[in-house]
Amino acid sequence: MSLSRQEFDQILKLSKEFETADTVHLGPAPLRWERSLVAPLTKDIFRLHFWRGSIEIRKYTYNKTFRTAIVLGRFDSRGRHTNPDGTSFDGPHVHIYDEQYGDRIAYPISLLNLADDAGMHDTFKAFLGYFNVAPIPDVQTSMLDMQ
């Protein structure tokens, strides 16, 4: 299943909120969770996934999906990615849905108005802001992640 660019733009503009106001934990590593988001206007359900490894604790991923299988966006804090056109990223980058390529295209994190050295909490807020999610629940990070 895929979305047209027009459908993606409409979904992007939809106001979304967390289904529960529970505190979001971003640390300590390793950590993995999934939270439901809902669009009050349409009742559409979205999923927000978070993954943080134990080997490289500075590596983490936010992943936002629609209808379980359509990745609308993903933020990767580390790693190498090469786009279909050959451009590559080595470090933080963001994937935004594309009608032709799905989530296989990466962009610089400046798309989210972030600098390369942005912390996990700022990245979380910017990622959710891009996808029109508000309010943002309380966020708890580990002492190692404080900047």
VENJO-V8219 format. One record per residue. N is the residue number from 1. RES is the residue in three letters. PHI is phi as a letter, one per 40 degrees, with the letter a starting at -180 (none if undefined). PSI is psi as a letter, one per 20 degrees, with the letter a starting at -180 (none if undefined). Layout:
<<N | RES | PHI | PSI> <N | RES | PHI | PSI>>
This chain:
<<1 | MET | none | p> <2 | SER | b | r> <3 | LEU | b | q> <4 | SER | c | r> <5 | ARG | c | h> <6 | GLN | c | g> <7 | GLU | c | g> <8 | PHE | c | g> <9 | ASP | c | h> <10 | GLN | c | g> <11 | ILE | c | g> <12 | LEU | c | g> <13 | LYS | c | h> <14 | LEU | d | p> <15 | SER | c | p> <16 | LYS | b | q> <17 | GLU | a | q> <18 | PHE | c | p> <19 | GLU | c | h> <20 | THR | b | q> <21 | ALA | c | k> <22 | ASP | d | q> <23 | THR | c | p> <24 | VAL | c | p> <25 | HIS | b | p> <26 | LEU | b | j> <27 | GLY | a | r> <28 | PRO | c | r> <29 | ALA | c | q> <30 | PRO | c | q> <31 | LEU | a | q> <32 | ARG | a | p> <33 | TRP | a | r> <34 | GLU | b | p> <35 | ARG | b | q> <36 | SER | c | q> <37 | LEU | b | q> <38 | VAL | b | q> <39 | ALA | c | o> <40 | PRO | d | h> <41 | LEU | c | g> <42 | THR | b | i> <43 | LYS | g | j> <44 | ASP | c | q> <45 | ILE | b | p> <46 | PHE | b | r> <47 | ARG | b | p> <48 | LEU | b | p> <49 | HIS | b | q> <50 | PHE | b | p> <51 | TRP | b | p> <52 | ARG | a | p> <53 | GLY | c | r> <54 | SER | b | h> <55 | ILE | c | g> <56 | GLU | b | n> <57 | ILE | c | i> <58 | ARG | c | i> <59 | LYS | c | p> <60 | TYR | a | r> <61 | THR | a | p> <62 | TYR | b | p> <63 | ASN | b | p> <64 | LYS | b | p> <65 | THR | b | q> <66 | PHE | b | p> <67 | ARG | f | l> <68 | THR | g | g> <69 | ALA | b | i> <70 | ILE | c | o> <71 | VAL | c | o> <72 | LEU | c | h> <73 | GLY | a | q> <74 | ARG | a | p> <75 | PHE | b | p> <76 | ASP | b | p> <77 | SER | c | h> <78 | ARG | a | r> <79 | GLY | h | r> <80 | ARG | b | p> <81 | HIS | a | p> <82 | THR | b | p> <83 | ASN | c | r> <84 | PRO | d | h> <85 | ASP | c | j> <86 | GLY | g | i> <87 | THR | c | q> <88 | SER | b | q> <89 | PHE | b | p> <90 | ASP | b | n> <91 | GLY | h | b> <92 | PRO | c | p> <93 | HIS | a | r> <94 | VAL | b | q> <95 | HIS | b | p> <96 | ILE | b | p> <97 | TYR | d | p> <98 | ASP | b | p> <99 | GLU | d | h> <100 | GLN | c | h> <101 | TYR | b | j> <102 | GLY | g | c> <103 | ASP | b | k> <104 | ARG | c | i> <105 | ILE | b | p> <106 | ALA | b | q> <107 | TYR | b | q> <108 | PRO | c | q> <109 | ILE | c | i> <110 | SER | c | h> <111 | LEU | d | h> <112 | LEU | c | j> <113 | ASN | g | l> <114 | LEU | b | q> <115 | ALA | c | q> <116 | ASP | d | h> <117 | ASP | c | j> <118 | ALA | c | q> <119 | GLY | c | r> <120 | MET | d | g> <121 | HIS | c | g> <122 | ASP | c | h> <123 | THR | c | g> <124 | PHE | d | g> <125 | LYS | c | g> <126 | ALA | c | g> <127 | PHE | c | g> <128 | LEU | c | h> <129 | GLY | c | g> <130 | TYR | d | h> <131 | PHE | c | j> <132 | ASN | g | l> <133 | VAL | b | p> <134 | ALA | a | q> <135 | PRO | c | q> <136 | ILE | c | p> <137 | PRO | c | r> <138 | ASP | d | q> <139 | VAL | b | p> <140 | GLN | b | p> <141 | THR | b | r> <142 | SER | c | r> <143 | MET | d | h> <144 | LEU | c | h> <145 | ASP | c | i> <146 | MET | c | p> <147 | GLN | b | none>>
